[in-house]
Amino acid sequence: MPLLLASVVSPWWLLLTAFVGLNLLQSSVTGFCPAAVVFKRFGVKGGCAFS
């Protein structure tokens, strides 16, 4: 999807893919996921990795 958006709309959409990839790498190393904190505030139940 980001590749399609990058080719049709703007190449800046590739930054979204890079940001998500770096966030996944950071959370796998540190065990802290900023997205999990945001989802928890919205009432989404935590999974087995981040609770």
N, C-alpha and C positions, 0 to 999 in steps of 0.2 A: 504494500500500500504506500509506504513512504517513497519508494522508488517511482511509482506512478505519479504521486503528487509532485515529486521533485522534477520529473520530466515535463509534466503538464502545467503546473502552477508556478513553482519556484524551487530552486535548488536548496533553499534554506530548510526545507523539510528533512534533509539528510541530517541536520543537526539534532532533530528529535530522535532519530535512530541512534546517533552517537551518544546522546545524553542517556537514553534508556540503557544502552549497552554498558556505559561507564557506571551507571547506578547499580546495575546487576553485579558487575565486577566488584564494586566497593562493598555491597551488602554481603557478597559471598566471603569476602576477606574479613570484614569487621563484625558481621552478624547484626548490623543495624541497617534497617531499611526505612528511609524517610517516607516512602509511599505507604508502608504499613501503618505508620503513625497517622497519616492523613485518612486512610481507609478506616482506621479504628474510630476516629472522630466522627466519621459519617455513619458509624454503626455496623460496619461490615465485620463479621466474625473473622478472627485471625486463623490462619492455617497452622500446619504443623511446624513450619519453619519459624515464623514470627508470631508470637502470641502476646 
